[in-house]
Amino acid sequence: MGSTLKTIAIIMFLFALTPLAWSGDEEKEPVKISYVEMKPSFVTNLTGGPKYIRCDIQLMTKFESKVEKIQIHTPALRHAILMLLAGEDGKQLLTPDGKEALRKKALETVRKSLEGLAGEPMVNDLYFTAYYVK
């Protein structure tokens, strides 16, 4: 009988500790897609072919809580994107494949910049909302 009571006491003690063990896990933030509009438009010269690009970009994040953190680093992100754009061949940017390749490179540039600045990439996608190469 004594060992049965000890076993029950141990089991009750372990059940009492269970909420403490679970409370240490971070609660997952619900997904709420948000966008960060990068204003003003990006305008820069290109190498070769057409002379310049003008585009508007919006960054998408899955978590609303990341918007302010992304906005804090907007000047650095703009700089990184402008440097990327200035090195692009204008002829390539006229094609659909060239536009998509640029979008992917810009997304990777933004994610790497945020990783270095804030410790996490935060941005899940990047969209051109206006795109003009001349």
N, C-alpha and C positions, 0 to 999 in steps of 0.2 A: 504494500500500500504506500509506503513512504517514497519508493522510487517512482510510482505513478504520479504522485503529487509533485515531485521534483520535475518530472517530464512535462507535466501540464504547466507548471510555473515557467519552465524554460520556453515552452511554445508560446505562452502568453507574452513573455518578455520579448521574444523575437517579433511577434505581431505588433507589439507596441513600438518597436524600433523601425518597422517597415515604412511608415510615413516619413520619418527622418531621412531614410535612405533615398526615397523618391524625391523629397524636396530639394535635394542637391542637384538634380538634373535641371538644366535650363528648360524653361517652357518654350515651346516653339511658337514663334510669332505667326499669326495667320497670314496667308498670302493675300496681299492687297496691292495689285499692280498700280504703280504710279509712274509718272513721267516728269523728267526735268528738261525744260526747254532751254536750250543754250542760245541766249540772245546777246548781242545782235548776230545777224547772219555772218557766216564765214565767207570772206572774200580774200583771195590771194592769187598771185601769179603762179603759173605752171611752167614746167620745163617742156620744151618742144611742143609742136602742134598748136592747138588753141592756147590762147594767152592767159586766160584766168578762169577760176571757178568761183561761183557764189552758191552757197548751200546753207540750208537750215537743218539743224540736227536736234533730235530729242533723244534722251537717254531713258531707257526703261529699267525699272527695278521692281522686283517682286514684293518688296517690303517698304511700306510707307515711311517707316522710321528711318530709312536710309536717305530719303530725299534731302534733308537738311545737311547731312554729312557730305553728300555729293555736291550740293550747292556751295559749301565752304571751299571746295577745291576747284571750282569752276575756272578761275584764272589759269591754274596749272593745266587743267584739261584742255582749255582753249589753246594754250600755247602748244601743247603736244599735238593737237589735231592740226593746227596751222603749219607746224613743221612737217607733219606727214603730207599734207596737201601740197605744200610748196615743192616737194620732191617728186610729185607724180607727173607722169607723161600725159599731157592733155588728150592725145589721140586715143589712148586706152580708155580714158574716162568718158568718151562719147558712146562706147558700146555698153550694152546691158551687162555683159560679163565684167567689164571694167568697173562699172558702178558697184556691182555686188562685191567684187574683190576689194574695192576701196572701203565699202561699208564694213567688211570683215576686218580689214586692217585697222580702221578707225576704232572699231569696237575693242580689238585686242590692245591698241594703244591706250585707250581709256581705262580698260581693266588693269593693265600693267601699272599705269600711273597711280590709280587708286590703291592698288596693292602696296606700292611703295610709300604713298602718302598717308594712307589710313589703315593699312594692315589687312585690307580685304577688298576684293574687286567691286563689290556692291552692284554693279551694272550688269544686267542680264542681256540687254540688247540695245542696239543703236539704230535709229531710223533717220533717213533723209526725208524731211517734210517739204523741202524745196531743193532743186538741183539744177544748176544752169552752168554749162561750160561754153565759153565763147573764145 
